[in-house]
Amino acid sequence: MSPLDVIKVRSQAATENGAPKTKPSIVVHNGLQTCLVPRPARCQASTNSVFMSARNIVRTEGVSGLYRGLAPTLLQSIPNVILYYSCYDKLRMWGKEEGASGFLKYIGGSALLAGGAARVVSTSIVSPLELVKTRQMNSTVPTSMAAEFKSIIGVGGFSGLWRGARVTLARDVPFSAVYWVVVESVRESEAIRELGKDRVGGKFLTSLLSGAAGGIVATLISTPMDVIKTRQQVSLSLYGGSNPQIFSMMKNIYEKEGLEGGLWRGNSARLARVVPSCAIMLGSFE
């Protein structure tokens, strides 16, 4: 899945890499004259196709370009998944225990709240690795993790390692909350329960389908925050001054680039990466 992540990051960070920051125009011929008019947001191509992007990266950087940021990805994946699923499972279990306190019972009784709380814990801990991963993926030349850490700390201090953590939480907490609400709803639906009933591997199949459904809905909802997160993290210039407010960045991207070509940039690559991952992880965990 790493190549899809690289393609998504490169696509979302495009305006940080020197692409035009104004809406593109199209040429219109009316028989008498030729003129340029702004291209409607819905007609803008948010990215090249995933395959075209992959081919361009391989052509200019070699196959290794598709695996930029692999080291921090592997380092963060194991603790992130363990923390996330363990926290969710424990919160749900504690909330259902007899004599559970009001707070635990309230959070554990809600897939939405338990999913959000679990993501706060895991995201806060692995945020520095997520930052390094994003910056390496956006680089067209190989950089070591040590060099990235040194660069980030040198400009922003130790706290700079958590740059973009706020918008990462703004992306991940709603993602997790929505994901688990959809997963639990789909898993409890009559059609899915019948599908997995008295079938070899039935539980794995229902978890796989539930995870995929949850991944699709949660990804579509959270992509705008993912775009903002990427742009904050790839730009070292942000470390020198105040971090732009999330909603002011969102407004700016929408006004200059539209929805599909701006706030939902890189959505295809993100869906292609996240949905199978959610399905496989949930199926394996269950």
URQUI-V113349 format. One record per backbone hydrogen bond with DSSP energy under -0.5 kcal/mol. CO is the residue of the C=O (numbers start at 1). NH is the residue of the N-H. E is the energy in kcal/mol with one decimal. If there is no record, write none. Layout:
CO & NH & E
CO & NH & E
This chain:
1 & 5 & -1.5
2 & 6 & -2.2
3 & 7 & -2.3
4 & 8 & -2.3
5 & 9 & -2.5
6 & 10 & -2.5
7 & 11 & -2.2
8 & 12 & -2.6
9 & 13 & -2.2
11 & 14 & -1.2
13 & 16 & -1.5
13 & 17 & -1.0
14 & 17 & -0.9
14 & 19 & -1.7
15 & 18 & -0.8
24 & 39 & -3.0
26 & 37 & -2.0
28 & 30 & -0.5
28 & 35 & -2.2
33 & 30 & -1.9
35 & 28 & -2.9
37 & 26 & -2.6
40 & 43 & -1.7
40 & 44 & -0.7
41 & 44 & -1.0
44 & 46 & -0.8
49 & 53 & -2.6
50 & 54 & -2.3
51 & 55 & -2.4
52 & 56 & -2.4
53 & 57 & -2.1
54 & 58 & -2.4
55 & 59 & -2.4
56 & 60 & -1.9
57 & 61 & -3.0
57 & 62 & -0.6
58 & 62 & -1.5
62 & 65 & -1.6
63 & 66 & -1.7
64 & 67 & -1.4
65 & 68 & -1.0
67 & 70 & -1.4
69 & 73 & -1.6
70 & 74 & -2.5
71 & 75 & -2.3
72 & 76 & -2.1
73 & 77 & -1.8
74 & 78 & -1.1
75 & 79 & -0.6
76 & 80 & -2.2
77 & 81 & -2.7
78 & 82 & -2.4
79 & 83 & -2.7
80 & 84 & -2.5
81 & 85 & -2.4
82 & 86 & -2.0
83 & 87 & -2.5
84 & 88 & -2.2
85 & 89 & -2.5
86 & 90 & -2.7
87 & 91 & -2.7
88 & 92 & -2.4
89 & 93 & -2.1
90 & 94 & -3.4
91 & 95 & -2.1
92 & 96 & -0.9
93 & 96 & -0.6
93 & 97 & -0.7
94 & 97 & -0.8
97 & 100 & -1.6
101 & 105 & -2.8
102 & 106 & -2.0
103 & 107 & -2.4
104 & 108 & -3.1
105 & 109 & -1.3
107 & 110 & -1.6
107 & 114 & -0.6
110 & 114 & -2.6
111 & 115 & -2.2
112 & 116 & -1.9
113 & 117 & -2.6
114 & 118 & -2.3
115 & 119 & -1.7
116 & 120 & -1.7
117 & 121 & -1.5
118 & 122 & -2.0
119 & 123 & -2.7
120 & 124 & -1.8
121 & 125 & -1.3
122 & 126 & -1.9
123 & 127 & -0.9
126 & 130 & -1.9
127 & 131 & -2.2
128 & 132 & -2.1
129 & 133 & -2.5
130 & 134 & -2.3
131 & 135 & -2.1
132 & 136 & -2.5
133 & 137 & -2.5
134 & 138 & -1.4
135 & 139 & -0.6
136 & 139 & -0.9
144 & 148 & -2.0
145 & 149 & -2.7
146 & 150 & -2.4
147 & 151 & -2.4
148 & 152 & -2.6
149 & 153 & -2.7
150 & 154 & -2.3
151 & 155 & -1.3
152 & 156 & -3.0
153 & 157 & -2.1
157 & 160 & -1.3
158 & 161 & -1.7
159 & 162 & -1.8
160 & 163 & -1.9
162 & 165 & -2.3
164 & 168 & -1.9
165 & 169 & -2.4
166 & 170 & -2.0
167 & 171 & -1.2
168 & 172 & -3.3
169 & 173 & -2.5
171 & 175 & -1.5
172 & 176 & -2.8
173 & 177 & -2.5
174 & 178 & -2.8
175 & 179 & -2.8
176 & 180 & -2.5
177 & 181 & -1.7
178 & 182 & -2.5
179 & 183 & -2.8
180 & 184 & -2.6
181 & 185 & -1.9
182 & 186 & -3.0
183 & 187 & -2.8
184 & 188 & -1.5
186 & 189 & -1.1
189 & 193 & -2.2
190 & 194 & -2.3
191 & 195 & -1.8
192 & 196 & -1.8
193 & 197 & -0.6
196 & 199 & -0.9
199 & 202 & -2.2
201 & 205 & -2.3
202 & 206 & -2.5
203 & 207 & -2.1
204 & 208 & -2.3
205 & 209 & -2.4
206 & 210 & -2.4
207 & 211 & -2.7
208 & 212 & -2.0
209 & 213 & -2.3
210 & 214 & -2.5
211 & 215 & -2.3
212 & 216 & -2.2
213 & 217 & -2.0
214 & 218 & -2.4
215 & 219 & -2.1
216 & 220 & -2.1
217 & 221 & -1.7
218 & 222 & -1.8
219 & 223 & -1.2
222 & 226 & -1.5
223 & 227 & -2.2
224 & 228 & -1.9
225 & 229 & -2.4
226 & 230 & -2.3
227 & 231 & -2.1
228 & 232 & -2.1
229 & 233 & -2.3
230 & 234 & -2.1
231 & 235 & -0.7
234 & 236 & -0.8
235 & 238 & -1.2
236 & 239 & -1.6
236 & 240 & -0.5
237 & 240 & -0.8
238 & 241 & -0.7
245 & 249 & -2.3
246 & 250 & -2.2
247 & 251 & -2.2
248 & 252 & -2.2
249 & 253 & -2.6
250 & 254 & -2.3
251 & 255 & -2.4
252 & 256 & -2.0
253 & 257 & -2.8
253 & 258 & -0.7
254 & 258 & -1.5
258 & 263 & -1.5
259 & 262 & -0.7
259 & 264 & -3.1
262 & 265 & -1.5
264 & 267 & -1.5
266 & 270 & -1.9
267 & 271 & -2.7
268 & 272 & -2.4
269 & 273 & -1.3
270 & 274 & -3.3
271 & 275 & -1.8
273 & 277 & -1.2
274 & 278 & -3.0
275 & 279 & -2.3
276 & 280 & -2.8
277 & 281 & -2.7
278 & 282 & -2.1
279 & 283 & -2.3
280 & 284 & -2.6
281 & 285 & -2.6
282 & 286 & -2.6
